[in-house]
């Protein structure tokens, strides 16, 4: 059976880059996101590489939709690569009375949907001879994130889950990789209302293709955690040696607006 790659959040940003990388490698693709129009445009472009491209729009904040997505995607197909890329966030203090619906959707997309797809994919991959799962976490997963508390906590969950399951699968035919990028040139910042955030003024914003390419290549060799960029590696290591309140204050400053 011809193997397939399932990519969530495939209508923009890192998702589009993952899709291009996979398509250029000759893989068949299943693309999902909320916007059917954007997905269709991406799919039409990718078909020039010769592989099959299937579009399955889904709102990953709805667990029923996630379950239906997996059933449709895996029906008569062997999915040997799953890229859990979809993610949501919101910038603002936790107690500001802000958009609870957005926070809830962030938790459901970043954690619940990702967990369900992982849990469904592992036995599916093992039964067909193996595969790999690439979860897009974040540098924010290494530390508390004042002004993006829920987002950072959700990415800490993704990082922890990925590491734990990777160890469980150490002697199996399935690998799990957590990609932990820092600031990256995607639509995420606009959607999260992060205009004016100090971190975006540092100039340390990676290109989406570079981040996706590194994650894709490192997942092929089964690396468990991938942190693109030297400074991001430094920030990711800092919580191991610095007091937690120092790390929190630095994150508070960088994610704050001013």
N, C-alpha and C positions, 0 to 999 in steps of 0.2 A: 504494500500500500504506500502511495506517495506521501511523504511527510509534509506537514503544514506548520506554519508559524502563526500564532494568535497574538495580536498586539492590541492592547487597550489604550484608549486616549490617542488613537491613531490619526486624528483629524488635524493636528497641529503640533508645533514644538518638537520635543524629543520623539514623540510617537511617529511623526512623519519621517524623521531621520532614521529611526529604527526600520521603518517600512522600506525606505530606499535601500538601506544597507542589505536587508534580507532579500529584496527583489533583485538587486544586482548580483547576489550570490546564487540566483536561480531558484529561490524558494517560492513555494505557493503560500499565499497570505490570506488570513482572515482578519479584517480590520473592523474595529468597533469604537464607537464614540457616540455622543448624543446627536451630533449634526449629520444627518444623512447626506445633505448637499455637499458638505465639505469632504466627507468620506468618499463620495462618488467621484469627486474631482481628483482626489488623491489616487483612487483606484485606477481611474482612466489613464493617469500619467504613468503609473507603475506597470501597467500591462505591456508597455513597450519593451520590457525586459524579458517577456516571453512566458512568465509564469501565470498561473491562475490567481485571481484576486477576488475574494468574496467580501461583500460589505454586509455587516450585521449591526445596524444601529441599536444602541441600548443605553438606557439611563442606569448607570452602575450604582446610583444611590438607592435603587429599588432592588431588593434581594430577589424578588420574583423575576425581575428582568435579567438579573445575573444568572440565575438558574436556567432560564430559558435560553440565554446566550450560549451557555456551555453545552446544553443539549443540542442546539442547532449547529454549533461549531464542530462538535465532536461526532455528529451523526455520520457514519461511514467515512470518517477521516481519522488519520493518525496525526495528532498534534504532538510534535516532539520538541517544539520551542514555544514557551509561553512568556510573553513580555508584559508584566503588570506595570504599565506606565501611567495609567490614568491617576490624576491627583487633584485635589482641591485644597484651597487655603483661604484665610481671611486675616488681614492685618488690622489690629485694633486691640485695646486692652480687654481682658477676659470679662471684666465686670462692667463694661460700658453700656450694657443693654443692647448690644449690637445684634446682628442678624443670626438668631438661633437656627433658623432653617439652613443657613449656609454652614454653620458649625456642624450640625447634624449630618448634612450631606457630605461634608469633608470626612467625618468619621466613617460613614458608611462606604464611601468610595475608597478612601485610603486604607482602611482596615478590613471591613466586612467583605467587600467584593473581592479584594485581593486574597483574603484568607480562603474564601469559598473556591475561587478558581484554582488556587494552589492545591487545596485538598482534593478537588476533583481531578486535577491534572496528574498528580503523582501516580495513583494506581493505573490511570489510563496510559501513562508513559511507560511504566514498568511492564505492563502487559504486552506492550508493543516493542520492547527491547531497549527502552531508555529515552532520555531527553534532558532538557535543561530549562530551568525557570530563572528568569531575570526580573527581579523586583526593583523598581526605582524607588529607593528610599530618599535620603537627603543628608547633607552635612548637618542639618538641624536635628537629625536623629541622635546625634552624639551628645546633645546638651539641651537644657531647658531653653525655651524660646519666648521670653517676655514679648508681648505684642503679637505673637503668633503661637500662643500657648497650646491650643488644640492641634494645630498643624504639626508642631514640633513633637508633641506627645504621640501623635499618630505615626510619625516617621520613626520614632524610637521603637514603637511597636513593630513596625515593618522590619527594622534592622534586627531586633531581638528574635523575632519569629524566623527570619531568614537564616540567621546563624544557628538557631536551635534545630531547625528542620534539616539544614545542610549537614549537621553532625549526625542526625538520625539516619541520613541517607548516605553516610560516608562510604559504606561498602556496597552501595546499590548502583544502578545504572542511570540514576537521575541526580543532577546537581542543582544547587540553588545559589544564586549570586545576588548580593545586595549592592546596587549602584548608588553611591552617596555623593551626588554633585553639590557644589555650592551654587552661587548665583549663576544662572545660565540664561542665554538670550532666547526666551520663549514668551508666550502670551500669559504665562502664569502670574507675573507681577501685576499686569493690568487687571486681570480677573480678581486678584487678591487685594486690589486697591492699595498697592505699595508705592505709588508715586511719592517721591520725596524721601524715601527711606535712605538712611545714611549709607548702608551697605552698597546700594546701587551707584553711589558716587565715588566708590573706591577705584573703579576701573577694572576690578577683578571679576569680570563677567565672561564666562566661557562661551564659546560657540556651541550651539546645540549639536551640530554634527560631530564635533570633536568628542563631546561627552558620550554621545550615543555610540560612536565607533569604538571608544575605549571599553565601554560596558559590554558591547557585543563581543569584542575580541577576548576580553578577559573571562566572560562567561563560557566561551568555547573551551577554555582550559580548566574550567571548574573553580575559578577563584571565588572565594566566599564574599569578600568585601572589596569594593573598588571605589577609591576616592580620587577623582581627577584633580590634578593640580597640586603643586608643592605647598602653597599657602593653605589650601583646604586640608591637606594632610596634617599641617601644623595645628590648625584649629580643631581637627578631629582628634588629635592626640592630647590637646590641652586638658580636657576633663580628667585625664588619667593622672595628671601631676599637679593641677591647680585646685585650690579649694572651690567647692561648688558655687559659693556665693560670688566668687570672682568671675567664674565662667558665666554665671547668670547675668551679672552686671555688664560684662562685655557684650553678650548677646543682646541685652536690652538696649545698649547704646547703638549697636550696628543695625538692629531691626527697627529702631525708633526713627522718627521723622524729625528733620531739622536741617 
